[in-house]
């Protein structure tokens, strides 16, 4: 018995040593792209002993390529780092010794399964987190996005869900392209809550931190990509997946584009705007605007007939002999709504740090502009202010007219906003910025004066899917003291606040 126990211990130690080799090799490659000969040769031996392809150790080979060559690995990769069932060991195997199997044999089997899993996890982590340096081609970006999709599947999510908040089967939903810091959903990602990882993997999907890391990696790849060259090739441009990072790059570089490149850039921006608008439009339209106006008699049509009230009011006309209810009066629901034209003024800081909010709020303003009895105005500013109200119904056109970058002087925007406040108590001003202003006192006093006059002032520091935005603490405290705390977080928070004002 002791001999058998010793053999089991030896098997476990051997498996643990092989796992350590794979993970030490992973860490070495993540922090230093140069190969460590001893770790490389040892890892090759481990992978070969497991019967796995050597391509798992090559970061230049995509996960898609590995799966195409070895289709049986696809099912192993999915949910690889998802939470195990309660009656399973970390490797996903049943408890050793079941079904008459010898305990030492079961231990060796479980140990081999854990080493195999370590090899697959290492492949995913290396391909996703070792992004290197230098210029990036569209093909490399597409390959990374595909590898990141496999990594998300390993966490039990749908491809793109963690990065962009896209809905997956059995998961939550979110705003496309904002699953970067965010997706969360996500905040992290849409559907991130309730999805965990295996103990010891070190990933917390629900926290949103991992979504932020992936979004940062993707943004860095986009920044390093030779974007103008890619946009000049329609075939390559069609392979690009619209994301917030890519849209930011396009908006920054749009003045340097022309011809085919400019047309492809506009097509990408249009795709992204349409995807986000579809999600936001659903959120906005879930609540109707206005309250019931009891002073207006109900329209006597069948669709307004209140059957329950009609029956209740006519119960005294019930005839036991005839077993019938005789109705001498019909009752109808009142549907007329008391609506006062509300003025919504959206002011957006278009400095480079606020691109996420700029895109989100431009689209949101266009959606509210399409609602009845809502008068929407849109102002963008950096050191100068631009009234974009004539184009508020077309967020695509608005984004093309913006100029990211520069300083921040909100007093220029206040100059445009003040004449627009005709009825203070029927006006809401949504001011989106990080509030690092060149004249902070002037901007705060202007907004405080508007607030005291009856204007509903909603200061917003972030409306991304992740809500990760630096806000000037000086402004944050003063807005809090004023009773109008800075709103930061998912754009659904802003939608909720605006619907409350308009209802």
C-alpha positions as CSV (number, residue, x, y, z in Angstrom):
1,X,0.0,0.0,0.0
2,X,2.8,2.4,0.9
3,X,4.6,1.5,-2.3
4,X,1.5,2.3,-4.3
5,X,1.1,5.5,-2.4
6,X,4.7,6.4,-3.2
7,X,4.2,5.7,-6.9
8,X,1.2,8.0,-6.9
9,X,3.2,10.8,-5.1
10,X,6.0,10.4,-7.7
11,X,3.4,10.7,-10.5
12,X,2.0,13.8,-9.1
13,X,5.4,15.4,-8.6
14,X,6.4,14.5,-12.1
15,X,3.2,16.1,-13.5
16,X,3.7,19.2,-11.3
17,X,7.3,19.6,-12.6
18,X,6.1,19.4,-16.2
19,X,3.4,22.0,-15.6
20,X,6.0,24.2,-14.0
21,X,8.3,23.9,-17.0
22,X,5.4,25.0,-19.3
23,X,4.5,28.0,-17.1
24,X,8.1,29.1,-16.6
25,X,8.6,29.0,-20.3
26,X,5.4,31.0,-20.7
27,X,6.6,33.7,-18.3
28,X,10.0,33.8,-19.9
29,X,8.5,34.4,-23.4
30,X,6.0,37.0,-22.1
31,X,8.7,39.2,-20.6
32,X,11.5,38.4,-23.1
33,X,10.7,37.4,-26.7
34,X,14.1,35.6,-27.0
35,X,14.0,31.9,-26.5
36,X,15.5,30.3,-23.4
37,X,17.1,27.1,-24.8
38,X,16.7,25.0,-21.7
39,X,13.0,25.9,-21.2
40,X,12.3,25.5,-24.9
41,X,13.8,22.0,-25.2
42,X,12.1,20.9,-22.0
43,X,8.7,22.2,-23.2
44,X,9.1,20.5,-26.5
45,X,9.7,17.2,-24.8
46,X,6.7,17.7,-22.5
47,X,4.3,18.6,-25.4
48,X,5.7,15.7,-27.5
49,X,5.2,13.3,-24.7
50,X,1.5,14.4,-24.4
51,X,1.0,13.8,-28.1
52,X,0.2,17.5,-28.7
53,X,1.4,19.4,-31.8
54,X,4.7,21.4,-31.4
55,X,2.7,24.4,-32.9
56,X,1.3,25.0,-29.5
57,X,4.7,26.4,-28.5
58,X,5.0,28.7,-31.5
59,X,3.5,32.2,-30.8
60,X,3.6,33.0,-34.6
61,X,1.1,30.2,-35.2
62,X,-2.5,31.3,-34.6
63,X,-4.9,29.2,-32.6
64,X,-7.2,29.0,-35.6
65,X,-4.4,27.4,-37.5
66,X,-3.8,24.8,-34.8
67,X,-7.5,24.0,-34.6
68,X,-7.7,23.6,-38.4
69,X,-4.9,21.2,-38.3
70,X,-6.0,19.4,-35.2
71,X,-9.8,19.8,-35.0
72,X,-10.0,17.6,-31.8
73,X,-8.5,20.4,-29.8
74,X,-11.4,22.8,-30.4
75,X,-13.6,21.3,-27.8
76,X,-10.7,21.2,-25.3
77,X,-10.0,24.9,-25.7
78,X,-13.6,25.9,-25.2
79,X,-14.4,26.4,-21.5
80,X,-10.8,25.5,-20.7
81,X,-10.6,28.1,-17.9
82,X,-14.3,28.2,-17.0
83,X,-15.4,27.1,-13.5
84,X,-15.3,23.3,-13.0
85,X,-18.3,21.4,-11.8
86,X,-18.5,20.7,-8.1
87,X,-17.9,16.9,-8.6
88,X,-14.9,17.4,-10.8
89,X,-11.2,17.9,-10.2
90,X,-9.4,20.9,-11.6
91,X,-8.5,19.0,-14.8
92,X,-12.1,18.3,-15.5
93,X,-11.7,14.5,-14.8
94,X,-13.7,12.5,-12.4
95,X,-12.4,11.7,-9.0
96,X,-9.6,9.1,-9.2
97,X,-10.3,5.5,-8.4
98,X,-13.8,5.3,-9.8
99,X,-15.3,2.5,-11.9
100,X,-12.7,0.0,-10.6
101,X,-9.7,2.0,-11.8
102,X,-6.6,1.6,-9.7
103,X,-5.9,4.8,-7.7
104,X,-2.3,5.2,-8.9
105,X,-3.4,4.8,-12.6
106,X,-6.2,7.4,-12.0
107,X,-3.6,9.8,-10.4
108,X,-1.3,9.5,-13.4
109,X,-4.3,10.1,-15.7
110,X,-5.4,13.2,-13.8
111,X,-1.8,14.5,-13.7
112,X,-1.4,14.1,-17.4
113,X,-4.7,15.9,-18.0
114,X,-3.4,18.8,-15.9
115,X,-0.2,19.0,-17.8
116,X,-2.1,18.9,-21.1
117,X,-4.3,21.7,-19.9
118,X,-1.2,23.7,-18.9
119,X,0.1,23.4,-22.5
120,X,-3.2,24.6,-24.0
121,X,-3.5,27.5,-21.5
122,X,0.1,28.5,-22.2
123,X,-0.7,28.7,-25.9
124,X,-3.7,31.0,-25.4
125,X,-1.9,33.3,-23.0
126,X,1.2,33.6,-25.1
127,X,-0.7,34.4,-28.3
128,X,-2.9,37.0,-26.6
129,X,-0.6,38.7,-24.2
130,X,2.8,38.6,-26.1
131,X,2.0,41.3,-28.7
132,X,5.6,42.4,-29.3
133,X,6.5,45.8,-30.6
134,X,6.9,47.6,-33.9
135,X,4.5,48.0,-36.8
136,X,1.4,45.8,-37.0
137,X,-0.3,44.6,-40.2
138,X,-4.0,44.1,-40.7
139,X,-3.4,40.4,-40.8
140,X,-1.6,40.4,-37.5
141,X,-4.4,42.4,-35.9
142,X,-7.0,40.0,-37.3
143,X,-5.0,37.0,-36.0
144,X,-4.7,38.6,-32.6
145,X,-8.5,39.2,-32.5
146,X,-9.1,35.6,-33.5
147,X,-6.8,34.4,-30.8
148,X,-8.5,36.7,-28.3
149,X,-11.8,35.1,-29.3
150,X,-10.5,31.7,-28.5
151,X,-9.2,33.0,-25.1
152,X,-12.7,34.3,-24.4
153,X,-14.2,31.0,-25.3
154,X,-11.8,29.3,-22.9
155,X,-13.2,31.6,-20.2
156,X,-16.7,30.4,-21.1
157,X,-17.7,33.5,-23.0
158,X,-18.6,34.1,-26.7
159,X,-15.9,35.5,-29.0
160,X,-15.8,39.2,-28.6
161,X,-18.0,39.3,-25.6
162,X,-15.3,40.2,-23.1
163,X,-13.7,42.8,-25.3
164,X,-16.7,44.4,-26.9
165,X,-19.6,43.4,-24.7
166,X,-21.2,41.3,-27.5
167,X,-23.9,38.9,-26.5
168,X,-23.1,35.2,-26.5
169,X,-25.3,32.2,-26.2
170,X,-26.5,32.1,-22.6
171,X,-24.6,35.3,-21.7
172,X,-25.5,38.9,-21.2
173,X,-25.4,41.7,-23.8
174,X,-23.8,45.0,-24.0
175,X,-22.8,47.8,-26.4
176,X,-20.5,46.7,-29.2
177,X,-17.2,48.2,-29.1
178,X,-17.4,49.3,-25.6
179,X,-16.4,46.2,-24.0
180,X,-13.1,47.5,-23.9
181,X,-12.8,48.9,-20.6
182,X,-15.5,47.7,-20.2
183,X,-17.5,45.2,-22.4
184,X,-18.5,45.4,-18.7
185,X,-20.0,44.5,-19.4
186,X,-18.7,43.9,-18.5
187,X,-17.9,46.0,-17.2
188,X,-16.2,44.3,-17.9
189,X,-18.0,42.5,-20.5
190,X,-21.6,41.9,-21.2
191,X,-22.5,38.9,-19.2
192,X,-19.4,39.0,-17.2
193,X,-21.1,38.6,-13.9
194,X,-21.6,35.1,-12.9
195,X,-18.8,33.9,-15.1
196,X,-15.7,33.0,-13.3
197,X,-12.5,31.2,-14.0
198,X,-10.9,28.1,-12.6
199,X,-9.1,28.5,-9.2
200,X,-5.6,29.5,-9.6
201,X,-5.8,31.0,-13.1
202,X,-5.7,34.5,-11.7
203,X,-8.4,35.9,-13.9
204,X,-11.6,37.6,-12.6
205,X,-13.9,38.1,-15.6
206,X,-16.5,39.8,-13.6
207,X,-14.2,42.6,-12.3
208,X,-13.7,44.2,-15.7
209,X,-10.0,44.4,-15.2
210,X,-9.3,41.6,-17.8
211,X,-11.6,43.4,-20.2
212,X,-9.6,46.5,-19.8
213,X,-6.3,44.7,-20.3
214,X,-7.6,43.1,-23.6
215,X,-9.0,46.4,-24.8
216,X,-5.6,48.1,-24.1
217,X,-3.8,45.4,-26.0
218,X,-6.1,45.7,-29.0
219,X,-5.9,49.5,-28.9
220,X,-2.1,49.3,-28.9
221,X,-2.1,47.0,-31.9
222,X,-4.4,49.4,-33.7
223,X,-2.1,52.3,-32.9
224,X,0.9,50.4,-34.3
225,X,-0.9,49.3,-37.4
226,X,-0.1,51.0,-40.7
227,X,-3.7,52.2,-41.0
228,X,-3.4,54.3,-44.1
229,X,-1.9,51.5,-46.0
230,X,-4.5,49.0,-44.9
231,X,-7.4,51.4,-45.6
232,X,-6.1,51.9,-49.1
233,X,-6.7,48.2,-49.8
234,X,-10.4,47.5,-49.7
235,X,-9.9,43.8,-49.2
236,X,-7.8,44.4,-46.1
237,X,-10.1,47.1,-44.8
238,X,-13.1,44.8,-44.9
239,X,-11.3,42.4,-42.5
240,X,-11.1,45.1,-39.8
241,X,-13.6,44.8,-37.0
242,X,-14.9,48.2,-35.9
243,X,-14.0,48.9,-32.3
244,X,-13.6,52.0,-30.2
245,X,-9.8,51.9,-30.6
246,X,-10.1,51.7,-34.4
247,X,-12.7,54.5,-34.5
248,X,-10.4,56.7,-32.5
249,X,-7.6,56.2,-34.9
250,X,-9.8,56.9,-37.9
251,X,-11.1,60.1,-36.3
252,X,-7.6,61.3,-35.6
253,X,-6.3,60.5,-39.0
254,X,-9.3,61.3,-41.2
255,X,-7.9,64.6,-42.5
256,X,-4.9,62.7,-43.9
257,X,-7.1,60.2,-45.9
258,X,-8.5,60.6,-49.3
259,X,-10.0,58.5,-52.1
260,X,-10.4,54.8,-51.4
261,X,-8.8,55.1,-47.9
262,X,-11.3,57.8,-46.9
263,X,-14.2,55.8,-48.3
264,X,-13.2,52.7,-46.4
265,X,-12.7,54.8,-43.2
266,X,-16.2,56.2,-43.5
267,X,-17.6,52.7,-44.1
268,X,-16.0,51.5,-40.9
269,X,-17.2,54.4,-38.8
270,X,-20.7,54.0,-40.3
271,X,-20.7,50.3,-39.3
272,X,-19.7,51.0,-35.8
273,X,-22.2,53.8,-35.4
274,X,-25.0,51.7,-36.7
275,X,-24.1,48.8,-34.3
276,X,-24.0,51.0,-31.2
277,X,-27.1,53.0,-32.2
278,X,-29.1,49.8,-32.5
279,X,-28.4,48.8,-29.0
280,X,-28.9,52.3,-27.5
281,X,-32.1,52.8,-29.4
282,X,-33.6,49.7,-27.8
283,X,-32.7,51.0,-24.4
284,X,-34.1,54.5,-25.0
285,X,-37.4,53.3,-26.5
286,X,-38.2,51.0,-23.6
287,X,-39.9,53.9,-21.8
288,X,-42.4,56.2,-23.3
289,X,-42.2,60.0,-22.8
290,X,-44.8,62.0,-20.9
291,X,-47.4,61.3,-18.2
292,X,-51.1,60.6,-18.7
293,X,-53.2,63.8,-19.2
294,X,-56.4,63.1,-17.2
295,X,-58.0,66.3,-18.5
296,X,-58.4,64.9,-22.0
297,X,-61.3,62.6,-22.5
298,X,-60.4,59.1,-23.7
299,X,-60.8,58.3,-27.4
300,X,-63.7,55.8,-27.7
301,X,-62.1,53.2,-29.9
302,X,-61.8,49.4,-29.3
303,X,-58.0,49.4,-28.6
304,X,-58.6,51.8,-25.7
305,X,-61.5,49.7,-24.2
306,X,-60.9,48.9,-20.5
307,X,-62.5,45.5,-20.2
308,X,-61.7,44.9,-16.5
309,X,-63.2,48.2,-15.5
310,X,-66.2,47.8,-17.8
311,X,-67.0,44.4,-16.3
312,X,-66.5,45.6,-12.7
313,X,-68.7,48.7,-13.1
314,X,-71.5,46.6,-14.7
315,X,-71.6,43.7,-12.2
316,X,-74.9,45.1,-10.8
317,X,-76.5,44.2,-14.2
318,X,-75.8,40.5,-13.9
319,X,-78.9,38.4,-14.6
320,X,-78.9,35.1,-12.8
321,X,-81.9,33.9,-14.8
322,X,-80.2,34.6,-18.2
323,X,-76.7,33.9,-16.9
324,X,-75.6,37.1,-18.7
325,X,-74.0,40.4,-17.9
326,X,-75.8,43.3,-19.4
327,X,-73.5,46.3,-20.1
328,X,-75.1,49.7,-20.2
329,X,-71.8,51.7,-20.2
330,X,-68.4,51.1,-21.7
331,X,-65.2,52.4,-20.0
332,X,-62.1,53.4,-22.0
333,X,-58.5,54.0,-21.0
334,X,-57.1,57.5,-21.2
335,X,-54.0,57.5,-23.4
336,X,-53.4,61.2,-24.1
337,X,-50.1,62.3,-22.6
338,X,-49.1,65.6,-21.2
339,X,-45.9,66.4,-22.9
340,X,-43.9,69.6,-22.7
341,X,-41.2,70.1,-25.3
342,X,-38.0,69.4,-23.4
343,X,-34.7,70.9,-24.4
344,X,-31.7,68.6,-24.1
345,X,-28.3,70.2,-24.5
346,X,-25.4,67.8,-24.8
347,X,-21.9,69.3,-24.4
348,X,-19.0,67.0,-25.2
349,X,-15.3,67.6,-24.5
350,X,-13.7,66.5,-27.8
351,X,-10.2,66.4,-26.5
352,X,-8.3,63.1,-27.2
353,X,-8.9,61.6,-23.8
354,X,-12.7,61.7,-24.3
355,X,-13.1,59.9,-27.6
356,X,-15.2,57.1,-26.0
357,X,-17.7,59.5,-24.5
358,X,-17.7,61.6,-27.7
359,X,-18.8,58.6,-29.8
360,X,-21.3,57.3,-27.3
361,X,-23.0,60.7,-26.6
362,X,-23.1,61.8,-30.2
363,X,-25.0,58.6,-31.1
364,X,-27.2,59.0,-28.0
365,X,-28.0,62.6,-28.8
366,X,-29.2,61.6,-32.3
367,X,-31.5,58.9,-30.8
368,X,-33.1,61.4,-28.4
369,X,-33.4,63.9,-31.2
370,X,-35.7,61.4,-32.9
371,X,-38.1,61.3,-30.0
372,X,-41.3,63.4,-30.1
373,X,-41.3,66.7,-28.2
374,X,-37.5,66.6,-27.5
375,X,-35.4,69.5,-28.8
376,X,-31.8,68.3,-28.8
377,X,-28.7,70.5,-29.2
378,X,-25.2,69.3,-29.5
379,X,-22.0,71.2,-28.7
380,X,-18.4,70.0,-28.9
381,X,-15.4,71.8,-27.6
382,X,-11.7,71.8,-26.9
383,X,-10.2,75.3,-26.8
384,X,-13.0,76.4,-29.2
385,X,-16.6,75.4,-29.3
386,X,-18.6,74.1,-32.2
387,X,-22.4,74.0,-32.5
388,X,-23.2,70.6,-34.1
389,X,-27.0,70.9,-33.7
390,X,-27.7,71.0,-37.4
391,X,-26.2,67.5,-37.8
392,X,-27.5,66.1,-34.5
393,X,-29.7,63.6,-36.3
394,X,-26.7,62.1,-38.1
395,X,-24.0,60.9,-35.7
396,X,-21.8,59.7,-38.6
397,X,-21.7,63.3,-40.0
398,X,-21.1,64.7,-36.5
399,X,-18.1,62.4,-35.9
400,X,-16.6,63.4,-39.2
401,X,-16.8,67.1,-38.2
402,X,-15.1,66.6,-34.9
403,X,-11.5,67.3,-34.3
404,X,-9.9,65.2,-31.5
405,X,-7.1,66.6,-29.5
406,X,-6.1,70.0,-28.3
407,X,-6.6,71.7,-24.9
408,X,-9.8,72.1,-22.9
409,X,-11.7,75.3,-22.3
410,X,-15.3,74.8,-21.3
411,X,-16.0,78.5,-21.1
412,X,-16.1,78.6,-24.9
413,X,-18.9,75.9,-24.8
414,X,-20.8,77.9,-22.0
415,X,-20.9,80.9,-24.4
416,X,-22.9,78.7,-26.9
417,X,-25.0,77.0,-24.2
418,X,-26.3,80.1,-22.4
419,X,-28.5,81.4,-25.2
420,X,-30.1,78.0,-25.7
421,X,-31.5,78.0,-22.1
422,X,-34.9,79.6,-22.7
423,X,-36.9,77.7,-20.1
424,X,-34.5,76.6,-17.3
425,X,-36.9,74.2,-15.6
426,X,-37.6,72.5,-18.9
427,X,-33.9,72.1,-19.9
428,X,-31.3,69.5,-19.1
429,X,-27.6,70.1,-19.8
430,X,-25.5,66.9,-20.1
431,X,-21.8,67.9,-19.8
432,X,-19.4,65.2,-20.7
433,X,-15.7,65.8,-19.8
434,X,-12.8,64.7,-17.6
435,X,-13.0,68.3,-16.3
436,X,-9.3,69.0,-16.5
437,X,-10.0,72.5,-17.6
438,X,-7.8,75.5,-18.3
439,X,-10.3,77.7,-16.4
440,X,-11.9,75.3,-13.9
441,X,-13.5,78.0,-11.7
442,X,-15.2,79.7,-14.7
443,X,-16.6,76.4,-16.0
444,X,-17.9,75.3,-12.6
445,X,-19.5,78.7,-11.8
446,X,-21.2,78.7,-15.2
447,X,-22.7,75.2,-14.6
448,X,-23.6,76.1,-10.9
449,X,-25.4,79.2,-12.1
450,X,-27.4,77.2,-14.6
451,X,-28.2,74.6,-11.9
452,X,-29.5,77.3,-9.5
453,X,-31.7,78.8,-12.2
454,X,-33.6,75.5,-12.5
455,X,-31.7,73.7,-15.2
456,X,-31.1,70.0,-14.7
457,X,-27.3,69.7,-14.9
458,X,-25.9,66.2,-15.4
459,X,-22.1,66.2,-15.2
460,X,-20.8,63.1,-16.8
461,X,-17.2,61.8,-16.5
462,X,-17.5,58.6,-18.4
463,X,-20.1,56.8,-20.5
464,X,-18.1,53.9,-21.7
465,X,-19.1,50.3,-21.2
466,X,-16.4,50.0,-18.5
467,X,-16.8,53.4,-16.9
468,X,-13.1,53.7,-16.4
469,X,-12.4,57.5,-16.7
470,X,-10.2,59.9,-14.8
471,X,-12.2,62.8,-13.5
472,X,-10.7,65.9,-11.9
473,X,-11.2,65.4,-8.2
474,X,-11.6,69.2,-7.7
475,X,-14.7,69.1,-9.9
476,X,-15.9,65.8,-8.5
477,X,-16.1,67.2,-5.0
478,X,-17.7,70.5,-6.0
479,X,-20.4,68.8,-8.1
480,X,-21.1,66.5,-5.2
481,X,-21.5,69.5,-2.8
482,X,-23.8,71.2,-5.4
483,X,-26.1,68.1,-5.3
484,X,-25.2,67.0,-8.9
485,X,-22.6,64.3,-8.5
486,X,-20.6,63.3,-11.5
487,X,-22.1,60.4,-13.3
488,X,-19.6,57.7,-14.4
489,X,-20.1,54.2,-15.6
490,X,-22.1,52.4,-18.3
491,X,-24.0,54.6,-20.8
492,X,-27.2,52.9,-19.5
493,X,-26.9,55.2,-16.4
494,X,-27.1,58.3,-18.6
495,X,-30.1,56.8,-20.6
496,X,-31.9,56.2,-17.3
497,X,-31.3,59.8,-16.0
498,X,-32.5,61.3,-19.3
499,X,-35.6,59.2,-19.4
500,X,-36.5,60.2,-15.8
501,X,-36.2,63.9,-16.9
502,X,-38.3,63.4,-20.0
503,X,-41.0,61.2,-18.4
